[in-house]
């Protein structure tokens, strides 16, 4: 199972990212925009994801991905069960979520090989 520490190691290497502990939950954000948030029991990770693709994501792999709660459906947000992904998939989800909240120029520059 992917852990908070593994996610933290990836997220905190990304430019402009900071960690916050809000209402018993670990969150990662850029400025005031949260792009990753753990459930209180740290078994589920919420991540920034385009609303228009969310249902297809969940339908494709319902054992892995979930829709957010009713109050969060208005946001670009999806959920993943941490015991259903490996480190490589976690890294991809974190990078994609971060890319949604930073300026495109920054995300493009970060994605380019050195």
LINQUI-V55746 format. One line per field, one symbol per residue. phi: phi as a letter, one per 20 degrees, with the letter a starting at -180 (. if undefined). A space follows every 10 residues. Layout:
phi->???
This chain:
phi->.fdgfffggf ffeegmecdc dclmceccbd meeedbbefg emdcdebfbg gfdfffgfff cffddcfffg fdffefbbcc fffdcdfffg gfffffffff ddggffffff ffff
